[in-house]
Amino acid sequence: MMTAVLNKIVDALDFETFFICANEEEAKSMALQLVKELGFEHGSIVFLQQSGPGARVRVRIYAHNPGDQYGWMEKREGEH
Amino acid sequence: MAYKVLLAPLDPVHDIGLKMINKGLTERGITTHILPPDLPMEEIIRIALEQDFGTLLISRTLGYNVAELLARFIDLLDAAGIREKMRIGIGGMAISPELAAELGFDAGFGPGTTVEEAVAFVEGREYHPEDSLIKKEKKDITAGYSYIYKNEKIASLLEQISTQIIGWAADKTSPGVERAILREELWDYQAFLKGEKNERFIEKYIQHCEQLPREYYTSGILHPKTRELTEREREEYARYIASVKGRMKTPTLQHGRKFPVVWNQYGTGCPLMDITHIKASEAWGADGVVHFDPSWGARMEGFMEGDLTHAEDGTVITPQNLLRIKNSLEHETLWQVRAHRGLNTPETVVLAGKIGADMTKINICYGSLAAGTDPARLTVDGFHAMKYAVKYQMPFDVVTNEELAGVPAYKAFAGMLIVADLAVRLGAKPVLQPLFAYSPEVMISGQMRDNYVDFNAAKIMCLRGIVDAPIWAGAPIAFLTQTEDRVQSSVATSVHAMLAASLGIDAISIASSDEAYSGGAISVPSKIDTLRGVAETFRFLGQAGIQPTEDAAHWSAEITRGIEQVLTEVAAKGDFVQALFDGLLGSRDDGVYPGRAGKSSVRSID
């Protein structure tokens, strides 16, 4: 899934949230499920910390890796 | 022209913004009259009509019902005929320029408005934010240092050791030195800029290269982890960088201080991605950027050429890659090309010097004990690299990251001082680079059990007590205190930066908030995280300071005694290279091993 906007992301799309859950495993599973539900094939957990009511989690999806063809470098019609 | 301004808070309590603008106006010699908060609108209008004001500035902080309230105020101004007589501006937390325009005000100042912006409105001129910015300039972190010793015992020991190294290295050479001579004498930079082939250089150069670079020049075979940028990528890049450079602004991070200079490293593997990282770093205030090359590049005899992108961390050193990166930099950005650890040390210095780097990095001890190069080879190559650094007027830092392998600070510092002393004798300007982080030594011995301040401060106090030389804390600061939590990671880096500023250190290397994340490439936002954090701690500290406890002085004296002991042993051995092999500057028990790359490649000059 590489839309025009995702193409403008220089490298990574991070999203951060707080899941209500009982343990880290549950949080990890939910985070990776969310990646799929948002339409991405791969995502990795950068940070996850469970405490009390749930888990603070940050997930990363790379739009461009070093050495890729970078969408943000391409000129589109009407762009300056 | 005289301006007379009425300032009125349309708010029950808040008027601090208006007071600041009032101060700015009066400092410019403008006559003002500021009203207290919570006056009825009718009262404000009555006062406005009493005198001959040219401008009315209104403020509103509370957002509740703001549009209705301001609309009513405008109606009252219209009814009183004030709008025809004076210009009316409104500002405050609840105001946006769009809302102000919609309601018919002459100007709207939202959150973040500067006093200068409001003054420009009063004076009826256009506001140019760049006029109020301090022009950023390249800083020389070695300026003003004498390299005079304050510790005579250490000075005497270093003189003995340096004299021995110079006597040993001066009549020796290596394939790395030979390539550097060719790069210096036969590689014409102007011809390279014109895209001319240099067959004579290549023919001689490949005789001193190992198989992989040789195959590149003879058969066009690339390193398996690299590829050439395509024509399309190069064209797209040219358009992209021209567009980015046209909108660059480079803020300063240091709040009223000149130092520390803030460096960060790039080395994604791809020069185009690196440049994107660099432009973001510059735009968020980095003063300098450091070229990070692949570890295999340091263990390979010889460089390749071309616009090469690499599939893993570290951007390949080629003349084309370095030139592209150099050309992307803003003129005020410092650029360092590291040459500290491998078989291409002197040639890296020549190449970096010809292409225009501001600094390089050389350390014989770190490179041979913790980065895999044979001590004899790196002593010869380091010696010649320093002479080229002198020629190209490039100061270099002497990094002590062997501490991260487990070498205690006093041994790493002894090695750093040997290299720095040798450098000064050769005419160079070395910069001491103590580790400003959580090292294995302190994890075991507990000097940072209570705080991260004292032992880092002790290192700086120790070095300042020995020699008058510039200090660059590294590398990166706060290393091993950062976690994958980006808030924690950014704060850890930022408070170490604040400590460095408090200690008056000349430069720091900062990591991104991705420092502890190993799951993928470092992201641009993670670089901005720490630059923002550092800016905020510099703002917080200003000219104030952090006071270490008595432990700092105690540990400083302890490190100094350790350095004296190590230097005594090295001087007594009378053979610096053997001292490295024997572990005097870091042993197997400490966690370092003399390297093997380039072993038996040193020979005497015929």
HADDOCK unambig.tbl for C-alpha pairs under 7 A between the chains (distance, minus, plus):
assign (segid A and resid 11 and name CA) (segid B and resid 523 and name CA) 6.04 0.50 0.50
assign (segid A and resid 12 and name CA) (segid B and resid 523 and name CA) 6.11 0.50 0.50
assign (segid A and resid 46 and name CA) (segid B and resid 484 and name CA) 6.39 0.50 0.50
assign (segid A and resid 46 and name CA) (segid B and resid 517 and name CA) 6.55 0.50 0.50
assign (segid A and resid 47 and name CA) (segid B and resid 484 and name CA) 5.48 0.50 0.50
assign (segid A and resid 47 and name CA) (segid B and resid 485 and name CA) 5.74 0.50 0.50
assign (segid A and resid 66 and name CA) (segid B and resid 268 and name CA) 6.10 0.50 0.50
assign (segid A and resid 66 and name CA) (segid B and resid 269 and name CA) 6.40 0.50 0.50
assign (segid A and resid 66 and name CA) (segid B and resid 270 and name CA) 5.41 0.50 0.50
assign (segid A and resid 66 and name CA) (segid B and resid 273 and name CA) 5.96 0.50 0.50
assign (segid A and resid 67 and name CA) (segid B and resid 270 and name CA) 5.40 0.50 0.50
assign (segid A and resid 67 and name CA) (segid B and resid 309 and name CA) 6.06 0.50 0.50
assign (segid A and resid 67 and name CA) (segid B and resid 310 and name CA) 6.82 0.50 0.50
assign (segid A and resid 67 and name CA) (segid B and resid 311 and name CA) 6.44 0.50 0.50
assign (segid A and resid 73 and name CA) (segid B and resid 236 and name CA) 5.94 0.50 0.50
assign (segid A and resid 73 and name CA) (segid B and resid 237 and name CA) 6.45 0.50 0.50
assign (segid A and resid 73 and name CA) (segid B and resid 240 and name CA) 5.82 0.50 0.50
assign (segid A and resid 74 and name CA) (segid B and resid 236 and name CA) 6.02 0.50 0.50
